[in-house]
Amino acid sequence: MATRHRIRCINKSERTNPHERILFVGGINSDDTRWKISQQAAVEGIDSGKWEFYVNVDGEAVEVIVAESRYGHRYIKTVPDGEQPDNLLSLPECPE
């Protein structure tokens, strides 16, 4: 069974393509330690059923899913909700 984690921060690249924009995602464990993984690791964790991710938007959980660009690049994004800006890209930067 997948473990569920809230994404609270991201690290972005300077690229504008959605599949290249997010480099890392991160959050806080139940013991108050920070975690941070690459976007690729998040995609693999979702695909394998190891992890589920979500973001908190106005007190509501919004699911993070794997998407694929027209060029076959797999990346994460939130379930489309019609809101702008993108829920993941609007998160603060993760500390180093």
N, C-alpha and C positions, 0 to 999 in steps of 0.2 A: 504494500500500500504506500502511496506517495506521501511524503511529508510536505506540509504546507508552510510557505514562508512569505512574509511581507517584504516586498522590495521598497526600501526607503530612500535610496540614493542611486545615482548612476555616475559613470565617467564617460564622457563623450569624446569623440574624435572631431576633427574639423571638417569631416566629410558631410555632404548633404544627403546622400542616399540613405534611406531608412535602415537598410540591412548593414550598412557600414558605420552608422552614427554612434551606436552604443558599444562601448568597449567592455565595460564592467557594470555589474549591478551589485547592490549590497543591502544589508539590513542589520538587525540586532537580534542575537539569540536570546533565549529565555534567561540565560545567566548574565545578560547585559554585555556580553562580548560582541564585537562586530564581526560580520562575515562579508566577504566580497569574492565574487567569482566572475569569470569572463562570460560574455554573452554566449560564446560557443558552448561553454560548460552548462549554462542554463538551458540552451536548446537541447543538448544531449540529455540532461536530467529530466526535462519534460517529456522528450521522446521515449525515454526508457521507462517512464512511470515512477522514477525515483523521487521527483520533486513536482510540486505545484507552486505557482507564484501568483501573487496578487499585489495590487497597490490600493491604497486607501484614498478615495476621492470624496470629499465632503461627508466623511463618516461611512461611506459605502465601500465594500470590497469590489474591485473591478479585476476580473481575471486576466492573467497574462497568458498569451497563447503563442505558438510558433507559426510564423507566416513564411511564405516563400516568394522571393522577387521573381520577376519575369525571366531573370537570368539564372534561376535555380539557387540563389543564395538564401539560406534559412536564417531567420532572425526572430527576435521576440518583439511583441507589441501587445497592447491591451485589446480586449474584445472591443470591436467598434461600438462606440456609444454616440457618435455624431458630435462630440464635443471637441473643441480646439482650445488650447494646444494639446498635443498628444500627451496622454497621462504619464508615460514613462519619461519623455524628454523634458517635461516640466518639473521633474524631481530635482532636488539639490545634488550637487557634486559630492561623491563619496570622499571622505578624508583619505589621505595617502597612507 
